[in-house]
């Protein structure tokens, strides 16, 4: 299995990071993609990828930190970091209108610039969306982000928006929310094409039931896979194999590293 969206660089794992990685491998998670949120975490996820053969990095500036984005200067800095061979995407980028930690115009500017970096380098993007789907979709379309593709992570919109996203050439990822009661994510996981789905934990956040409210970790991706198999009435092995292949194809992972 592949955990396509983790934050193992976060301080939540400072005391037992290696044990967490060992538990993930024991649970069948062979590949972990760590996602950055700012320039400091860009360097941390690259360092983790350097130390672990089956770890990769996706780098970018989260909409919460878009207020720190400095246009061309930040663009050049991101491009230099993205030249590292273990960097497989640009993210997590997008818009967050729920918390609004950065002004919306700054969020949009940083999002557009980082899509430009992804297109220049031929890398897929990892998209953060919170209460901003219409604006995100319009920006993806206007900036031809479909030319590199990517994934709308922690997909929390409905089935109609899911189909619209897939039709544009993007993937969706699901996580522990799929196990929550009356989850809209569960409805999406039942309805859309499996060849456009990824599994993620978004650890340390959003631990699945029965771990809800505690620290999440990559080993729990198995619970997400089991719930998805239950919803789709198919074997867990099929969910694991197809979503693993989807992640490998999207992020162009070397053969044997997933």
N, C-alpha and C positions, 0 to 999 in steps of 0.2 A: 504493500500500500504506500501511497504518497500523501503526506500532509502538505498540502499545497499552500498553506498560509499559517505560519507560526511566528512567534516573537520570542524565541529562546534567548535573545540578547537582553531581554528586559531584566531588571534587578530581582524580580520575583523568583528567578532561577539561579541567583548567584551562589546560594548555599549548596545546591545539589544538581547542578546542570548536567554533569556527566552521568549521574544516576538516572536522571530523566531521559537522557539519550539512550542509555542502556535499556530502560523499560520500554521505550518506543521500539527498539530493534527486537526485543523479546516478544512484543505484541504483533510483529509482522510489518512494522513501518520501516521500509528500507530507505526512503528518501524524504528529506525534510527541506522545505523551501522557507527560509526566514525572510521576513518582509520588514524593510526599514520604514521609519516614520519621520526622520529628520537627518541632517547630515552626520550627526554623531552616531546615530544608529546605523547609517549606511556603512560606516567604518567597522562597526561591531559585527554586523551580519556578514560582511566580507571576511573578517577575521575568523568567525566561526566556520565559514565555508572552507577556508584555507586549512583548518585543523581537522575537518571531518570530510572524508572522501565522498560521502553521499549526502552532503548538505550543499545547498546553493543559496544565492543571495538575490533578492529583488530590492532595488534601491530607489529612493525617491523621498519627496517631502509631502507628508500628510496634510489634508486641508486644515487641520487644527493648527498646523505650523506654517501655513501659507503666508502669514504676516512677516515671516523671516525671509521669504523668497525675494531675491534681489535681481530679477530679470536676467540679463545676459551674463552677469557674474556667476549667478547660481547655475545657470544653464551650462556654462563652461565647466564649472566644478563637477556637476553631475556627470557630464560626458566623460571627464577624466576618470572618475571612479568607475563608471560603467565599462571601461575598457578592460577591467579585470576579467579573466577567463571564467570565473565562477559566478559572475553576474548574468542572470538569465532573464531579467525583466526590469521594468521601471514601475515603481509603486512603493507604498500605496498612495495613490493620487486620486483626486476627485473632488467632491463637494460634500459639505456637512452643514445642512441648514437647521439641524436639531440643536446642536450646541453653539454654533456660530462663534467658535473661539477665534476665528480670523474673519475680517470683513469679507463679505461675499464677492466683491470685485477683486480682492486680492486672491481669494480662493480660485476664482475663474482664471485669473492671469497665470497663476502657478500651474494650474491644470493644463491650460493650453500650451504653455512653454514645455512642460514635461511630456506631453503628447508629441511635441516637436522633436524632443530628444529621442524618444522611442522610435519615431519614424526615421530619423537620421541614422540611427544605429541598427534598425531592423529588429527591435526587441518588442515583445508583447507587453501590455500594460495590466496592472492590477488596480482595480477601481474600487474606491470607497464611496458609497452612496448612503446618505442619511437624509431622508425627506427632500431629495433633490433630483429625482429620477428624470423629470422632463428636461431640466437644464443640462444634466449630464448627457442625456441622449442627444440633445441638440448640438452640444460641443463635440461629441464623438463624431457625429455626422459631418459637421462643418469643417472639422480638422482631419477628416479622412482617417480616423483612428482604426477603422476596419482594415486598413492596409497592413497593419501589424497584428491586429487582433488582441485578445487578452481575456480577462475574466472579471466579471462583476462579483466581487467577493462578498460572502455573508449575505446572499441574495434574500431580501426581505419584502420584495414587491409581489404582486399577484401573478397569476398565470399569463394574463394578457401581456404584461410588461416583460415577463420571462421570454415569451415567444418573440416579442419585438427585439429583445436583446440578442437572442440566438439568430434571428433573421439578419441582423446586422453583422453577424460573423463572430460573435463573442460567446464565451463560456459563462456558466454560472457555477458558483461553489456553495456548498451547504455545510453546516457545522452542527454543533450541539443543540442549536435552537430547534432542529428537526425533531428532537425528542420531547420538546415542551408541549404541553396540552394545548390543543387548538392552534398549533403553529401554522401560519400561512406558508412557511418554508416547506412543510410536509406536503402540502397540496401541490406546490411547484415540483417537488421531487417525484411525485407520482405522475405528473402530467407531461413533462418535457422529455426530449430525446436524451437518452443516456450518454450518447457520444458527445454531448456538449456539457457534461456535468463533471465537476471536480469535488473532492472531499477536502475539508480543512478543519483545523481546530480553532484557529484564531487565539491559541493559547498565549497568555494565561487567562484569557477571557472566555466566557460562554461555555463553561463545562457542561457536558450533557447530563441528563438524568441517569443514574442516581447521584452524580457528583455535583449537581447544580449548586452554585453559590460558593464552591471551593475553587482552588486554582486548577485550571485546565492544563493538560499536557498532551504531547503527540500520541502517546499510547491510546488515548481515548478515541482516536480516529476509528478504532475498531467498533466502538459503540455506534458511531454515526453510520458506518457501513452496514451494520446489522439492522439498524432502524430503516435505512433506505431499502435494503433487501426485503424487509417485512412489508413496507409500503408498496413496493413494486412486484411483490409475489415472485421473487426470483432468488437464486442462491447468492449468498454473501460473496462467494468466489467470483461470480460474474460482476457484481458491483465493484469489487476490488480490482479485478483485471481490467475492466473497461475504463474506470476512472483513473487508474494508474497509467494506462496507455494514453488517455487524453492529456494528462499532465505532462507526460514525456514528449508528446507531439507539440503541445503548445509552447513549452519552455525549451524545446530542442535539447533534451537531456541526452547525454551519451548512452548508447546501448549498454545494458548491463548495470546502469546506475539507478535502476528503478525496479 
